C-alpha cells in the first residue's frame, strides 16, 4: 500500500505516532493536517496507493520560494514524516470508493501493524446539528480513546489537562443505514459468525460511540481496538462552511499530545497555511471572495 519517495525504500517507524484525517463534515481533519504539515515543514516520504482511493492529482500545495518553479505533484494520499517529533502524517485529498471502504481500512490496518506505530491519532469532525442539549454549551472539542490508549503517556496528558471532554456515550439510531463514510452517521450492529473474539469485543467497546458526519473514524477505531493498537479520535462539532478556525482549534488540541509547537499562536502562519482543497497563495488576496479570505 505504501510506496516510498526517492531511493530509500525501507522505513523504520517503530515507536512513531501516526496521525491521519478522516474525510468528514467541513473537511476539518484534512485542514488540520495541512496546517501541521505546512507549519512544521514536514518532508514527504511517500504515498499510499489502493484502488479504493479515488485518484486525484495537482500541483504541490506546499511548494514555496524556488520550489514553485519546479514541477512537483501531489496525489490523493500522501505520507509525511517528522523525525524530530517521531510523527508520521497521512493526508487524504479525495474520498473513498463507497463499495471499497472496508477494503481500504483492512489495507490501512495491515500497513499500520507492519510499521509498528506506537499509537494512532485520528482527526475528524461531527455534525453540529446532531448535538444534544447538554453539548450546546462549553467546549466543542471531544475525544474518544480506546482501552489500549488509556495506558499511554498521551492519555496521562489528556487526564491532566483541564477542559478536555470525552465524547458522550450515545446509541446509534436503529433506522440509520450502516455506513462507514457517509454523513448519516453510524453503524447498525450485525452478527458476523466469522468475526474473532477480539473483533466482537471491539464492536462492543464502540457500541456507544456516535459520530455522525465523522467518516470512517469509528470503524478504524474499532479495528485498532481489535488489533491491540492504542488509538484516539479527536473531533470538533461543526457545520459546513468556513472551517479554518475549527481546524486551528483541533490542531491546538492535538498539540497538547504531540508537543510539536511550544506556542499555539505559532500554528497560524498566513504565508504557509493551506487549505486541503484551496491553495491560497496562488491567488491575490483581493481576488478572493470576502468569505474565503484568510483572517489577518
C-alpha positions in Angstrom: 0.0 0.0 0.0 2.9 2.4 0.8 5.4 3.5 -1.8 8.4 5.4 -0.6 9.7 8.5 -2.4 13.3 8.7 -3.7 15.8 5.9 -3.4 15.2 4.9 0.1 12.6 2.1 0.2 12.8 0.8 3.7 11.4 2.9 6.6 11.8 2.2 10.3 8.9 3.9 12.1 8.8 1.7 15.1 7.6 3.8 18.0 6.3 6.7 15.8 2.8 8.2 16.2 0.5 8.0 13.2 -1.8 11.0 12.6 -4.4 10.8 9.9 -7.6 12.7 9.0 -11.0 11.2 8.4 -13.0 12.6 5.5 -15.7 14.3 7.5 -18.0 17.3 7.7 -16.2 20.5 6.8 -13.0 18.6 6.0 -11.8 19.7 9.4 -9.4 16.8 9.8 -7.8 17.4 6.4 -7.4 21.1 7.1 -5.8 20.4 10.4 -3.3 18.0 8.8 -2.4 20.6 6.1 -1.8 23.2 8.9 0.6 20.8 10.7 2.5 19.9 7.6 2.9 23.5 6.5 3.8 24.8 9.9 6.4 22.1 10.7 7.7 21.9 7.1 7.4 18.1 7.1 9.1 16.0 4.5 7.1 14.0 2.1 8.3 10.4 2.4 5.9 8.6 0.1 2.3 8.0 -0.8 -0.4 5.4 -0.3 -1.9 3.6 -3.2 -5.0 1.4 -3.3 -7.8 1.2 -5.8 -10.3 2.1 -3.0 -9.0 5.7 -3.1 -10.4 8.0 -5.8 -7.4 9.3 -7.9 -6.6 13.0 -7.8 -3.5 14.9 -8.9 -2.4 18.5 -8.7 0.4 21.0 -8.0 2.3 20.6 -4.8 0.4 22.9 -2.4 3.4 23.1 0.0 5.9 24.5 -2.6 7.4 27.8 -1.5 10.1 30.0 -2.9 12.2 28.4 -5.6 10.2 25.2 -5.3 7.3 26.9 -7.0 9.3 26.8 -10.2 9.8 23.0 -10.0 7.1 20.6 -11.2 6.2 18.7 -8.1 2.8 17.0 -7.9 0.5 15.9 -5.1 -1.6 12.8 -5.1 -4.7 11.5 -3.3 -3.0 10.0 -0.3 0.5 11.3 0.8 2.7 10.4 3.7 4.8 13.0 5.6 7.4 12.4 8.3 8.9 14.4 11.2 11.9 12.5 12.6 12.3 15.2 15.2 8.9 14.6 16.7 8.6 11.0 15.6 5.4 11.7 13.7 4.0 10.2 10.5 1.1 12.1 8.9 -1.2 10.8 6.2 -3.0 13.4 4.1 -6.1 12.3 2.2 -7.2 14.6 -0.6 -10.0 12.6 -2.1 -12.8 10.3 -1.0 -13.0 6.6 -1.0 -14.9 4.4 -3.4 -18.1 3.6 -1.4 -18.1 -0.1 -2.1 -14.4 -0.4 -1.2 -14.2 1.4 2.2 -13.8 -1.9 4.1 -11.0 -2.9 1.8 -9.2 0.4 2.4 -9.5 0.0 6.2 -8.1 -3.5 6.1 -5.2 -2.5 3.9 -4.6 0.6 6.1 -4.6 -1.5 9.3 -2.2 -4.0 7.8 0.2 -1.1 7.0 -0.2 0.3 10.5 0.7 -3.0 12.1 3.7 -3.6 9.7 5.1 -0.1 10.7 4.7 -0.8 14.4 3.3 2.6 15.2 3.0 3.2 19.0 -0.3 4.9 18.6 -2.8 6.2 16.1 -4.5 9.6 16.3 -7.5 10.3 14.1 -8.7 13.9 13.3 -12.3 14.3 12.4 -15.5 16.3 12.9 -19.1 15.7 13.6 -22.4 17.5 12.6 -23.2 20.4 15.0 -26.9 19.9 14.4 -26.7 16.4 15.8 -25.6 17.6 19.3 -27.8 17.1 22.3 -28.8 20.0 24.5 -26.0 19.4 27.0 -23.5 19.6 24.2 -24.5 23.1 23.1 -22.5 24.9 25.7 -18.9 24.7 26.7 -16.1 23.3 24.6 -17.0 21.9 21.2 -14.0 19.6 21.1 -14.3 16.0 22.1 -12.1 12.8 22.2 -12.7 9.1 22.1 -9.9 6.9 23.4 -9.5 3.1 23.1 -8.9 1.0 26.2 -5.3 0.4 25.0 -4.8 4.1 24.6 -5.7 4.8 28.2 -2.4 3.2 29.2 -0.2 5.5 27.2 1.7 8.7 28.2 -0.6 10.7 25.9 -3.6 9.5 27.9 -2.0 10.8 31.0 -1.7 14.2 29.3 -5.4 14.2 28.5 -6.4 13.2 32.0 -4.2 16.0 33.5 -5.4 18.7 31.0 -8.3 20.9 32.1 -11.4 21.3 29.9 -10.8 18.1 27.9 -14.2 16.5 27.3 -14.7 12.9 26.4 -17.4 12.2 23.8 -20.7 11.4 25.5 -22.0 7.9 25.0 -24.9 7.6 22.7 -26.5 4.7 20.9 -26.8 4.7 17.1 -30.3 5.4 15.8 -31.5 2.0 14.6 -33.2 3.4 11.5 -29.9 4.6 10.0 -28.3 2.6 7.3 -24.9 1.1 8.2 -22.1 3.1 6.5 -18.5 3.9 7.3 -18.1 7.1 5.5 -21.4 8.8 4.7 -22.8 11.8 6.5 -25.7 9.9 8.0 -23.7 8.8 10.9 -23.3 5.4 12.4 -23.2 1.7 12.1 -26.0 -0.8 12.7 -24.7 -3.8 14.5 -24.8 -7.1 12.7 -23.9 -10.6 13.8 -20.9 -12.0 11.9 -20.2 -15.6 12.6 -16.7 -15.3 11.2 -15.5 -12.4 13.4 -12.9 -13.2 16.1 -13.4 -12.7 19.8 -11.2 -9.5 19.6 -13.4 -8.1 16.9 -16.6 -8.8 18.9 -15.1 -7.1 22.0 -14.0 -4.1 19.9 -17.5 -3.8 18.4 -18.9 -3.9 22.0 -16.5 -1.2 23.2 -17.5 1.1 20.3 -21.3 0.4 20.6 -21.9 3.7 22.3 -19.7 5.8 20.0 -21.8 8.0 17.8 -20.0 10.4 15.4 -22.4 11.5 12.6 -20.5 13.0 9.7 -17.2 11.7 11.1 -16.3 9.4 8.2 -14.5 6.2 8.9 -13.3 7.3 12.4 -15.4 4.9 14.4 -14.7 1.9 12.1 -10.9 2.5 12.2 -11.0 2.9 16.0 -12.8 -0.4 16.2 -10.2 -2.1 14.1 -7.4 -0.6 16.2 -9.0 -2.0 19.3 -9.4 -5.4 17.8 -5.6 -5.4 16.9 -4.5 -4.1 20.3 -3.2 -0.7 18.9 -3.6 2.4 21.1 -5.9 4.8 19.2 -7.8 8.0 19.9 -10.2 10.2 18.0 -10.0 14.0 18.3 -13.0 15.8 16.9 -14.9 19.0 16.8 -18.6 19.7 16.3 -19.1 21.9 13.3 -21.1 22.7 10.2 -20.1 23.0 6.5 -18.7 26.4 5.7 -15.5 28.3 6.5 -13.9 25.7 8.8 -10.4 27.4 9.2 -11.0 28.2 12.9 -12.3 24.7 13.6 -9.0 23.2 12.2 -6.9 25.6 14.3 -8.8 24.5 17.4 -8.3 20.9 16.6 -4.6 21.3 16.0 -4.2 23.2 19.2 -5.9 20.2 21.0 -3.6 17.8 19.1 -0.5 19.8 20.1 -1.1 19.1 23.7 -0.4 15.4 23.0 2.4 15.6 20.5 4.1 18.8 21.8 5.3 19.9 18.4 5.0 23.7 18.9 5.5 25.4 22.3 3.3 28.4 21.3 -0.2 27.6 20.0 -0.3 31.0 18.3 2.6 30.0 16.0 0.3 27.5 14.3 -1.3 30.4 12.5 1.1 31.3 9.6 -0.6 33.3 6.9 2.1 32.6 4.3 2.0 28.8 4.7 -1.4 27.9 5.9 -3.0 25.9 3.1 -6.5 24.5 2.8 -7.0 21.0 1.7 -8.7 22.0 -1.5 -7.7 25.6 -2.0 -4.1 26.9 -2.3 -4.4 30.5 -1.1 -1.0 31.7 -2.2 -1.8 31.2 -5.9 -4.4 34.0 -5.7 -4.0 37.7 -5.0 -5.8 38.5 -1.7 -8.1 41.0 -3.4 -9.2 38.3 -5.9 -10.6 36.0 -3.2 -14.2 36.1 -2.2 -14.8 38.0 1.0 -16.0 34.9 2.8 -12.8 32.9 1.8 -10.0 35.3 2.8 -7.5 34.4 5.5 -8.1 36.3 8.8 -5.4 38.8 9.4 
